[in-house]
Amino acid sequence: MPAARADILERILEFMQGENPINVFHIYGWIRPEPMTQWFACFGVSFRETLLGNLSWHSSFPVPPRC
């Protein structure tokens, strides 16, 4: 992964960890490299392999119900 892309990803992970400091949050995606999942774990991430990548945002930042 290019350094610039890794820097962006790390900033996102730091932000998400800061928003949920005592919770494990989940990222859903379709990567398999073990070093990447270990890197995510350093930020409190549980990586779940799936083809539904958009679920990670909604699980960490749920939308309040509208009545």
mmCIF file of the N, C-alpha and C atoms, coordinates in Angstrom:
data_MODEL
# 
_entry.id   MODEL 
# 
loop_
_atom_site.group_PDB 
_atom_site.id 
_atom_site.type_symbol 
_atom_site.label_atom_id 
_atom_site.label_alt_id 
_atom_site.label_comp_id 
_atom_site.label_asym_id 
_atom_site.label_entity_id 
_atom_site.label_seq_id 
_atom_site.pdbx_PDB_ins_code 
_atom_site.Cartn_x 
_atom_site.Cartn_y 
_atom_site.Cartn_z 
_atom_site.occupancy 
_atom_site.B_iso_or_equiv 
_atom_site.pdbx_formal_charge 
_atom_site.auth_seq_id 
_atom_site.auth_comp_id 
_atom_site.auth_asym_id 
_atom_site.auth_atom_id 
_atom_site.pdbx_PDB_model_num 
ATOM 1   N N  . MET A 1 1  ? 0.847   -1.166  0.000  1.00 0.00 ? 1  MET A N  1 
ATOM 2   C CA . MET A 1 1  ? 0.000   0.000   0.000  1.00 0.00 ? 1  MET A CA 1 
ATOM 3   C C  . MET A 1 1  ? 0.897   1.236   0.000  1.00 0.00 ? 1  MET A C  1 
ATOM 4   N N  . PRO A 1 2  ? 0.611   2.197   -0.866 1.00 0.00 ? 2  PRO A N  1 
ATOM 5   C CA . PRO A 1 2  ? 1.408   3.429   -0.890 1.00 0.00 ? 2  PRO A CA 1 
ATOM 6   C C  . PRO A 1 2  ? 1.318   4.169   0.449  1.00 0.00 ? 2  PRO A C  1 
ATOM 7   N N  . ALA A 1 3  ? 2.403   4.829   0.817  1.00 0.00 ? 3  ALA A N  1 
ATOM 8   C CA . ALA A 1 3  ? 2.471   5.525   2.111  1.00 0.00 ? 3  ALA A CA 1 
ATOM 9   C C  . ALA A 1 3  ? 1.355   6.556   2.273  1.00 0.00 ? 3  ALA A C  1 
ATOM 10  N N  . ALA A 1 4  ? 1.031   7.284   1.221  1.00 0.00 ? 4  ALA A N  1 
ATOM 11  C CA . ALA A 1 4  ? -0.025  8.297   1.314  1.00 0.00 ? 4  ALA A CA 1 
ATOM 12  C C  . ALA A 1 4  ? -1.371  7.658   1.647  1.00 0.00 ? 4  ALA A C  1 
ATOM 13  N N  . ARG A 1 5  ? -1.663  6.521   1.043  1.00 0.00 ? 5  ARG A N  1 
ATOM 14  C CA . ARG A 1 5  ? -2.926  5.821   1.318  1.00 0.00 ? 5  ARG A CA 1 
ATOM 15  C C  . ARG A 1 5  ? -2.933  5.274   2.749  1.00 0.00 ? 5  ARG A C  1 
ATOM 16  N N  . ALA A 1 6  ? -1.802  4.734   3.183  1.00 0.00 ? 6  ALA A N  1 
ATOM 17  C CA . ALA A 1 6  ? -1.698  4.222   4.554  1.00 0.00 ? 6  ALA A CA 1 
ATOM 18  C C  . ALA A 1 6  ? -1.884  5.345   5.566  1.00 0.00 ? 6  ALA A C  1 
ATOM 19  N N  . ASP A 1 7  ? -1.343  6.528   5.282  1.00 0.00 ? 7  ASP A N  1 
ATOM 20  C CA . ASP A 1 7  ? -1.509  7.671   6.188  1.00 0.00 ? 7  ASP A CA 1 
ATOM 21  C C  . ASP A 1 7  ? -2.981  8.065   6.320  1.00 0.00 ? 7  ASP A C  1 
ATOM 22  N N  . ILE A 1 8  ? -3.697  8.080   5.209  1.00 0.00 ? 8  ILE A N  1 
ATOM 23  C CA . ILE A 1 8  ? -5.125  8.416   5.240  1.00 0.00 ? 8  ILE A CA 1 
ATOM 24  C C  . ILE A 1 8  ? -5.889  7.377   6.048  1.00 0.00 ? 8  ILE A C  1 
ATOM 25  N N  . LEU A 1 9  ? -5.614  6.122   5.792  1.00 0.00 ? 9  LEU A N  1 
ATOM 26  C CA . LEU A 1 9  ? -6.300  5.049   6.507  1.00 0.00 ? 9  LEU A CA 1 
ATOM 27  C C  . LEU A 1 9  ? -6.004  5.123   8.007  1.00 0.00 ? 9  LEU A C  1 
ATOM 28  N N  . GLU A 1 10 ? -4.774  5.397   8.362  1.00 0.00 ? 10 GLU A N  1 
ATOM 29  C CA . GLU A 1 10 ? -4.422  5.484   9.773  1.00 0.00 ? 10 GLU A CA 1 
ATOM 30  C C  . GLU A 1 10 ? -5.126  6.668   10.446 1.00 0.00 ? 10 GLU A C  1 
ATOM 31  N N  . ARG A 1 11 ? -5.246  7.778   9.757  1.00 0.00 ? 11 ARG A N  1 
ATOM 32  C CA . ARG A 1 11 ? -5.973  8.928   10.317 1.00 0.00 ? 11 ARG A CA 1 
ATOM 33  C C  . ARG A 1 11 ? -7.444  8.590   10.546 1.00 0.00 ? 11 ARG A C  1 
ATOM 34  N N  . ILE A 1 12 ? -8.035  7.854   9.629  1.00 0.00 ? 12 ILE A N  1 
ATOM 35  C CA . ILE A 1 12 ? -9.436  7.434   9.788  1.00 0.00 ? 12 ILE A CA 1 
ATOM 36  C C  . ILE A 1 12 ? -9.581  6.494   10.977 1.00 0.00 ? 12 ILE A C  1 
ATOM 37  N N  . LEU A 1 13 ? -8.662  5.533   11.100 1.00 0.00 ? 13 LEU A N  1 
ATOM 38  C CA . LEU A 1 13 ? -8.727  4.594   12.216 1.00 0.00 ? 13 LEU A CA 1 
ATOM 39  C C  . LEU A 1 13 ? -8.531  5.304   13.553 1.00 0.00 ? 13 LEU A C  1 
ATOM 40  N N  . GLU A 1 14 ? -7.626  6.266   13.602 1.00 0.00 ? 14 GLU A N  1 
ATOM 41  C CA . GLU A 1 14 ? -7.416  7.042   14.832 1.00 0.00 ? 14 GLU A CA 1 
ATOM 42  C C  . GLU A 1 14 ? -8.681  7.821   15.197 1.00 0.00 ? 14 GLU A C  1 
ATOM 43  N N  . PHE A 1 15 ? -9.338  8.399   14.197 1.00 0.00 ? 15 PHE A N  1 
ATOM 44  C CA . PHE A 1 15 ? -10.582 9.137   14.443 1.00 0.00 ? 15 PHE A CA 1 
ATOM 45  C C  . PHE A 1 15 ? -11.657 8.208   14.989 1.00 0.00 ? 15 PHE A C  1 
ATOM 46  N N  . MET A 1 16 ? -11.839 7.069   14.340 1.00 0.00 ? 16 MET A N  1 
ATOM 47  C CA . MET A 1 16 ? -12.884 6.140   14.767 1.00 0.00 ? 16 MET A CA 1 
ATOM 48  C C  . MET A 1 16 ? -12.597 5.606   16.168 1.00 0.00 ? 16 MET A C  1 
ATOM 49  N N  . GLN A 1 17 ? -11.339 5.339   16.470 1.00 0.00 ? 17 GLN A N  1 
ATOM 50  C CA . GLN A 1 17 ? -10.979 4.874   17.805 1.00 0.00 ? 17 GLN A CA 1 
ATOM 51  C C  . GLN A 1 17 ? -11.258 5.968   18.834 1.00 0.00 ? 17 GLN A C  1 
ATOM 52  N N  . GLY A 1 18 ? -10.973 7.216   18.482 1.00 0.00 ? 18 GLY A N  1 
ATOM 53  C CA . GLY A 1 18 ? -11.234 8.327   19.385 1.00 0.00 ? 18 GLY A CA 1 
ATOM 54  C C  . GLY A 1 18 ? -12.711 8.526   19.673 1.00 0.00 ? 18 GLY A C  1 
ATOM 55  N N  . GLU A 1 19 ? -13.559 8.214   18.700 1.00 0.00 ? 19 GLU A N  1 
ATOM 56  C CA . GLU A 1 19 ? -15.010 8.342   18.879 1.00 0.00 ? 19 GLU A CA 1 
ATOM 57  C C  . GLU A 1 19 ? -15.574 7.193   19.718 1.00 0.00 ? 19 GLU A C  1 
ATOM 58  N N  . ASN A 1 20 ? -14.889 6.074   19.743 1.00 0.00 ? 20 ASN A N  1 
ATOM 59  C CA . ASN A 1 20 ? -15.338 4.875   20.465 1.00 0.00 ? 20 ASN A CA 1 
ATOM 60  C C  . ASN A 1 20 ? -14.189 4.299   21.280 1.00 0.00 ? 20 ASN A C  1 
ATOM 61  N N  . PRO A 1 21 ? -13.640 5.056   22.250 1.00 0.00 ? 21 PRO A N  1 
ATOM 62  C CA . PRO A 1 21 ? -12.402 4.617   22.899 1.00 0.00 ? 21 PRO A CA 1 
ATOM 63  C C  . PRO A 1 21 ? -12.514 3.338   23.719 1.00 0.00 ? 21 PRO A C  1 
ATOM 64  N N  . ILE A 1 22 ? -13.688 3.002   24.237 1.00 0.00 ? 22 ILE A N  1 
ATOM 65  C CA . ILE A 1 22 ? -13.797 1.795   25.065 1.00 0.00 ? 22 ILE A CA 1 
ATOM 66  C C  . ILE A 1 22 ? -14.487 0.650   24.338 1.00 0.00 ? 22 ILE A C  1 
ATOM 67  N N  . ASN A 1 23 ? -14.815 0.836   23.077 1.00 0.00 ? 23 ASN A N  1 
ATOM 68  C CA . ASN A 1 23 ? -15.508 -0.191  22.309 1.00 0.00 ? 23 ASN A CA 1 
ATOM 69  C C  . ASN A 1 23 ? -14.638 -0.719  21.179 1.00 0.00 ? 23 ASN A C  1 
ATOM 70  N N  . VAL A 1 24 ? -14.852 -1.972  20.866 1.00 0.00 ? 24 VAL A N  1 
ATOM 71  C CA . VAL A 1 24 ? -14.279 -2.539  19.651 1.00 0.00 ? 24 VAL A CA 1 
ATOM 72  C C  . VAL A 1 24 ? -15.233 -2.170  18.535 1.00 0.00 ? 24 VAL A C  1 
ATOM 73  N N  . PHE A 1 25 ? -14.716 -1.628  17.440 1.00 0.00 ? 25 PHE A N  1 
ATOM 74  C CA . PHE A 1 25 ? -15.610 -1.373  16.326 1.00 0.00 ? 25 PHE A CA 1 
ATOM 75  C C  . PHE A 1 25 ? -15.242 -2.279  15.172 1.00 0.00 ? 25 PHE A C  1 
ATOM 76  N N  . HIS A 1 26 ? -16.188 -2.484  14.296 1.00 0.00 ? 26 HIS A N  1 
ATOM 77  C CA . HIS A 1 26 ? -16.044 -3.478  13.236 1.00 0.00 ? 26 HIS A CA 1 
ATOM 78  C C  . HIS A 1 26 ? -15.867 -2.800  11.890 1.00 0.00 ? 26 HIS A C  1 
ATOM 79  N N  . ILE A 1 27 ? -14.955 -3.335  11.113 1.00 0.00 ? 27 ILE A N  1 
ATOM 80  C CA . ILE A 1 27 ? -14.805 -2.948  9.718  1.00 0.00 ? 27 ILE A CA 1 
ATOM 81  C C  . ILE A 1 27 ? -15.149 -4.179  8.897  1.00 0.00 ? 27 ILE A C  1 
ATOM 82  N N  . TYR A 1 28 ? -16.038 -3.983  7.961  1.00 0.00 ? 28 TYR A N  1 
ATOM 83  C CA . TYR A 1 28 ? -16.454 -5.061  7.081  1.00 0.00 ? 28 TYR A CA 1 
ATOM 84  C C  . TYR A 1 28 ? -15.828 -4.820  5.717  1.00 0.00 ? 28 TYR A C  1 
ATOM 85  N N  . GLY A 1 29 ? -15.241 -5.826  5.143  1.00 0.00 ? 29 GLY A N  1 
ATOM 86  C CA . GLY A 1 29 ? -14.607 -5.660  3.844  1.00 0.00 ? 29 GLY A CA 1 
ATOM 87  C C  . GLY A 1 29 ? -14.232 -6.989  3.234  1.00 0.00 ? 29 GLY A C  1 
ATOM 88  N N  . TRP A 1 30 ? -13.356 -6.932  2.264  1.00 0.00 ? 30 TRP A N  1 
ATOM 89  C CA . TRP A 1 30 ? -13.021 -8.148  1.528  1.00 0.00 ? 30 TRP A CA 1 
ATOM 90  C C  . TRP A 1 30 ? -11.521 -8.283  1.321  1.00 0.00 ? 30 TRP A C  1 
ATOM 91  N N  . ILE A 1 31 ? -10.716 -7.848  2.300  1.00 0.00 ? 31 ILE A N  1 
ATOM 92  C CA . ILE A 1 31 ? -9.270  -8.056  2.215  1.00 0.00 ? 31 ILE A CA 1 
ATOM 93  C C  . ILE A 1 31 ? -8.891  -9.288  3.013  1.00 0.00 ? 31 ILE A C  1 
ATOM 94  N N  . ARG A 1 32 ? -7.780  -9.893  2.690  1.00 0.00 ? 32 ARG A N  1 
ATOM 95  C CA . ARG A 1 32 ? -7.338  -11.076 3.410  1.00 0.00 ? 32 ARG A CA 1 
ATOM 96  C C  . ARG A 1 32 ? -5.954  -10.950 4.028  1.00 0.00 ? 32 ARG A C  1 
ATOM 97  N N  . PRO A 1 33 ? -5.144  -9.986  3.675  1.00 0.00 ? 33 PRO A N  1 
ATOM 98  C CA . PRO A 1 33 ? -3.768  -9.995  4.205  1.00 0.00 ? 33 PRO A CA 1 
ATOM 99  C C  . PRO A 1 33 ? -3.749  -9.887  5.730  1.00 0.00 ? 33 PRO A C  1 
ATOM 100 N N  . GLU A 1 34 ? -3.125  -10.853 6.371  1.00 0.00 ? 34 GLU A N  1 
ATOM 101 C CA . GLU A 1 34 ? -3.049  -10.882 7.820  1.00 0.00 ? 34 GLU A CA 1 
ATOM 102 C C  . GLU A 1 34 ? -2.383  -9.638  8.404  1.00 0.00 ? 34 GLU A C  1 
ATOM 103 N N  . PRO A 1 35 ? -1.305  -9.102  7.822  1.00 0.00 ? 35 PRO A N  1 
ATOM 104 C CA . PRO A 1 35 ? -0.716  -7.891  8.408  1.00 0.00 ? 35 PRO A CA 1 
ATOM 105 C C  . PRO A 1 35 ? -1.699  -6.718  8.462  1.00 0.00 ? 35 PRO A C  1 
ATOM 106 N N  . MET A 1 36 ? -2.594  -6.624  7.510  1.00 0.00 ? 36 MET A N  1 
ATOM 107 C CA . MET A 1 36 ? -3.567  -5.543  7.508  1.00 0.00 ? 36 MET A CA 1 
ATOM 108 C C  . MET A 1 36 ? -4.543  -5.704  8.666  1.00 0.00 ? 36 MET A C  1 
ATOM 109 N N  . THR A 1 37 ? -5.021  -6.916  8.921  1.00 0.00 ? 37 THR A N  1 
ATOM 110 C CA . THR A 1 37 ? -5.948  -7.121  10.025 1.00 0.00 ? 37 THR A CA 1 
ATOM 111 C C  . THR A 1 37 ? -5.256  -6.901  11.366 1.00 0.00 ? 37 THR A C  1 
ATOM 112 N N  . GLN A 1 38 ? -3.980  -7.239  11.468 1.00 0.00 ? 38 GLN A N  1 
ATOM 113 C CA . GLN A 1 38 ? -3.230  -6.967  12.702 1.00 0.00 ? 38 GLN A CA 1 
ATOM 114 C C  . GLN A 1 38 ? -3.066  -5.463  12.899 1.00 0.00 ? 38 GLN A C  1 
ATOM 115 N N  . TRP A 1 39 ? -2.835  -4.730  11.838 1.00 0.00 ? 39 TRP A N  1 
ATOM 116 C CA . TRP A 1 39 ? -2.707  -3.271  11.904 1.00 0.00 ? 39 TRP A CA 1 
ATOM 117 C C  . TRP A 1 39 ? -4.020  -2.661  12.389 1.00 0.00 ? 39 TRP A C  1 
ATOM 118 N N  . PHE A 1 40 ? -5.141  -3.127  11.837 1.00 0.00 ? 40 PHE A N  1 
ATOM 119 C CA . PHE A 1 40 ? -6.449  -2.646  12.269 1.00 0.00 ? 40 PHE A CA 1 
ATOM 120 C C  . PHE A 1 40 ? -6.662  -2.912  13.760 1.00 0.00 ? 40 PHE A C  1 
ATOM 121 N N  . ALA A 1 41 ? -6.247  -4.083  14.236 1.00 0.00 ? 41 ALA A N  1 
ATOM 122 C CA . ALA A 1 41 ? -6.445  -4.459  15.637 1.00 0.00 ? 41 ALA A CA 1 
ATOM 123 C C  . ALA A 1 41 ? -5.741  -3.489  16.586 1.00 0.00 ? 41 ALA A C  1 
ATOM 124 N N  . CYS A 1 42 ? -4.666  -2.870  16.149 1.00 0.00 ? 42 CYS A N  1 
ATOM 125 C CA . CYS A 1 42 ? -3.968  -1.882  16.985 1.00 0.00 ? 42 CYS A CA 1 
ATOM 126 C C  . CYS A 1 42 ? -4.859  -0.686  17.303 1.00 0.00 ? 42 CYS A C  1 
ATOM 127 N N  . PHE A 1 43 ? -5.893  -0.465  16.513 1.00 0.00 ? 43 PHE A N  1 
ATOM 128 C CA . PHE A 1 43 ? -6.812  0.655   16.709 1.00 0.00 ? 43 PHE A CA 1 
ATOM 129 C C  . PHE A 1 43 ? -8.154  0.208   17.276 1.00 0.00 ? 43 PHE A C  1 
ATOM 130 N N  . GLY A 1 44 ? -8.227  -1.017  17.787 1.00 0.00 ? 44 GLY A N  1 
ATOM 131 C CA . GLY A 1 44 ? -9.472  -1.507  18.369 1.00 0.00 ? 44 GLY A CA 1 
ATOM 132 C C  . GLY A 1 44 ? -10.476 -1.976  17.349 1.00 0.00 ? 44 GLY A C  1 
ATOM 133 N N  . VAL A 1 45 ? -10.006 -2.409  16.198 1.00 0.00 ? 45 VAL A N  1 
ATOM 134 C CA . VAL A 1 45 ? -10.891 -2.818  15.106 1.00 0.00 ? 45 VAL A CA 1 
ATOM 135 C C  . VAL A 1 45 ? -10.993 -4.340  15.052 1.00 0.00 ? 45 VAL A C  1 
ATOM 136 N N  . SER A 1 46 ? -12.180 -4.822  14.842 1.00 0.00 ? 46 SER A N  1 
ATOM 137 C CA . SER A 1 46 ? -12.406 -6.221  14.534 1.00 0.00 ? 46 SER A CA 1 
ATOM 138 C C  . SER A 1 46 ? -12.761 -6.280  13.053 1.00 0.00 ? 46 SER A C  1 
ATOM 139 N N  . PHE A 1 47 ? -11.915 -6.895  12.247 1.00 0.00 ? 47 PHE A N  1 
ATOM 140 C CA . PHE A 1 47 ? -12.168 -6.965  10.812 1.00 0.00 ? 47 PHE A CA 1 
ATOM 141 C C  . PHE A 1 47 ? -13.045 -8.161  10.495 1.00 0.00 ? 47 PHE A C  1 
ATOM 142 N N  . ARG A 1 48 ? -14.105 -7.923  9.765  1.00 0.00 ? 48 ARG A N  1 
ATOM 143 C CA . ARG A 1 48 ? -15.044 -8.965  9.346  1.00 0.00 ? 48 ARG A CA 1 
ATOM 144 C C  . ARG A 1 48 ? -15.054 -9.024  7.829  1.00 0.00 ? 48 ARG A C  1 
ATOM 145 N N  . GLU A 1 49 ? -14.735 -10.174 7.307  1.00 0.00 ? 49 GLU A N  1 
ATOM 146 C CA . GLU A 1 49 ? -14.698 -10.309 5.846  1.00 0.00 ? 49 GLU A CA 1 
ATOM 147 C C  . GLU A 1 49 ? -16.108 -10.509 5.298  1.00 0.00 ? 49 GLU A C  1 
ATOM 148 N N  . THR A 1 50 ? -16.497 -9.616  4.394  1.00 0.00 ? 50 THR A N  1 
ATOM 149 C CA . THR A 1 50 ? -17.812 -9.665  3.757  1.00 0.00 ? 50 THR A CA 1 
ATOM 150 C C  . THR A 1 50 ? -17.762 -8.806  2.503  1.00 0.00 ? 50 THR A C  1 
ATOM 151 N N  . LEU A 1 51 ? -18.739 -8.896  1.685  1.00 0.00 ? 51 LEU A N  1 
ATOM 152 C CA . LEU A 1 51 ? -18.830 -8.045  0.509  1.00 0.00 ? 51 LEU A CA 1 
ATOM 153 C C  . LEU A 1 51 ? -19.667 -6.796  0.776  1.00 0.00 ? 51 LEU A C  1 
ATOM 154 N N  . LEU A 1 52 ? -20.056 -6.571  2.019  1.00 0.00 ? 52 LEU A N  1 
ATOM 155 C CA . LEU A 1 52 ? -20.890 -5.432  2.384  1.00 0.00 ? 52 LEU A CA 1 
ATOM 156 C C  . LEU A 1 52 ? -20.048 -4.385  3.108  1.00 0.00 ? 52 LEU A C  1 
ATOM 157 N N  . GLY A 1 53 ? -19.142 -3.731  2.401  1.00 0.00 ? 53 GLY A N  1 
ATOM 158 C CA . GLY A 1 53 ? -18.181 -2.819  2.993  1.00 0.00 ? 53 GLY A CA 1 
ATOM 159 C C  . GLY A 1 53 ? -18.774 -1.616  3.687  1.00 0.00 ? 53 GLY A C  1 
ATOM 160 N N  . ASN A 1 54 ? -19.957 -1.160  3.330  1.00 0.00 ? 54 ASN A N  1 
ATOM 161 C CA . ASN A 1 54 ? -20.532 0.047   3.901  1.00 0.00 ? 54 ASN A CA 1 
ATOM 162 C C  . ASN A 1 54 ? -21.037 -0.161  5.331  1.00 0.00 ? 54 ASN A C  1 
ATOM 163 N N  . LEU A 1 55 ? -21.136 -1.375  5.808  1.00 0.00 ? 55 LEU A N  1 
ATOM 164 C CA . LEU A 1 55 ? -21.664 -1.635  7.137  1.00 0.00 ? 55 LEU A CA 1 
ATOM 165 C C  . LEU A 1 55 ? -20.758 -1.104  8.240  1.00 0.00 ? 55 LEU A C  1 
ATOM 166 N N  . SER A 1 56 ? -19.454 -0.998  8.003  1.00 0.00 ? 56 SER A N  1 
ATOM 167 C CA . SER A 1 56 ? -18.544 -0.587  9.064  1.00 0.00 ? 56 SER A CA 1 
ATOM 168 C C  . SER A 1 56 ? -18.878 0.810   9.565  1.00 0.00 ? 56 SER A C  1 
ATOM 169 N N  . TRP A 1 57 ? -19.206 1.737   8.695  1.00 0.00 ? 57 TRP A N  1 
ATOM 170 C CA . TRP A 1 57 ? -19.526 3.100   9.120  1.00 0.00 ? 57 TRP A CA 1 
ATOM 171 C C  . TRP A 1 57 ? -20.778 3.103   9.988  1.00 0.00 ? 57 TRP A C  1 
ATOM 172 N N  . HIS A 1 58 ? -21.815 2.407   9.561  1.00 0.00 ? 58 HIS A N  1 
ATOM 173 C CA . HIS A 1 58 ? -23.087 2.431   10.260 1.00 0.00 ? 58 HIS A CA 1 
ATOM 174 C C  . HIS A 1 58 ? -23.028 1.707   11.601 1.00 0.00 ? 58 HIS A C  1 
ATOM 175 N N  . SER A 1 59 ? -22.152 0.704   11.733 1.00 0.00 ? 59 SER A N  1 
ATOM 176 C CA . SER A 1 59 ? -22.052 0.024   13.022 1.00 0.00 ? 59 SER A CA 1 
ATOM 177 C C  . SER A 1 59 ? -21.335 0.877   14.053 1.00 0.00 ? 59 SER A C  1 
ATOM 178 N N  . SER A 1 60 ? -20.413 1.727   13.621 1.00 0.00 ? 60 SER A N  1 
ATOM 179 C CA . SER A 1 60 ? -19.660 2.566   14.546 1.00 0.00 ? 60 SER A CA 1 
ATOM 180 C C  . SER A 1 60 ? -20.367 3.871   14.855 1.00 0.00 ? 60 SER A C  1 
ATOM 181 N N  . PHE A 1 61 ? -21.115 4.388   13.907 1.00 0.00 ? 61 PHE A N  1 
ATOM 182 C CA . PHE A 1 61 ? -21.797 5.670   14.062 1.00 0.00 ? 61 PHE A CA 1 
ATOM 183 C C  . PHE A 1 61 ? -23.260 5.504   13.670 1.00 0.00 ? 61 PHE A C  1 
ATOM 184 N N  . PRO A 1 62 ? -24.062 4.860   14.526 1.00 0.00 ? 62 PRO A N  1 
ATOM 185 C CA . PRO A 1 62 ? -25.455 4.638   14.167 1.00 0.00 ? 62 PRO A CA 1 
ATOM 186 C C  . PRO A 1 62 ? -26.216 5.963   14.014 1.00 0.00 ? 62 PRO A C  1 
ATOM 187 N N  . VAL A 1 63 ? -27.157 5.950   13.121 1.00 0.00 ? 63 VAL A N  1 
ATOM 188 C CA . VAL A 1 63 ? -27.995 7.123   12.889 1.00 0.00 ? 63 VAL A CA 1 
ATOM 189 C C  . VAL A 1 63 ? -29.125 7.114   13.910 1.00 0.00 ? 63 VAL A C  1 
ATOM 190 N N  . PRO A 1 64 ? -29.371 8.254   14.585 1.00 0.00 ? 64 PRO A N  1 
ATOM 191 C CA . PRO A 1 64 ? -30.479 8.278   15.539 1.00 0.00 ? 64 PRO A CA 1 
ATOM 192 C C  . PRO A 1 64 ? -31.810 8.030   14.832 1.00 0.00 ? 64 PRO A C  1 
ATOM 193 N N  . PRO A 1 65 ? -32.727 7.333   15.504 1.00 0.00 ? 65 PRO A N  1 
ATOM 194 C CA . PRO A 1 65 ? -34.033 7.071   14.884 1.00 0.00 ? 65 PRO A CA 1 
ATOM 195 C C  . PRO A 1 65 ? -34.794 8.374   14.645 1.00 0.00 ? 65 PRO A C  1 
ATOM 196 N N  . ARG A 1 66 ? -35.516 8.402   13.551 1.00 0.00 ? 66 ARG A N  1 
ATOM 197 C CA . ARG A 1 66 ? -36.356 9.563   13.229 1.00 0.00 ? 66 ARG A CA 1 
ATOM 198 C C  . ARG A 1 66 ? -37.797 9.194   13.500 1.00 0.00 ? 66 ARG A C  1 
ATOM 199 N N  . CYS A 1 67 ? -38.482 10.044  14.229 1.00 0.00 ? 67 CYS A N  1 
ATOM 200 C CA . CYS A 1 67 ? -39.902 9.775   14.546 1.00 0.00 ? 67 CYS A CA 1 
ATOM 201 C C  . CYS A 1 67 ? -40.785 10.819  13.929 1.00 0.00 ? 67 CYS A C  1 
# 
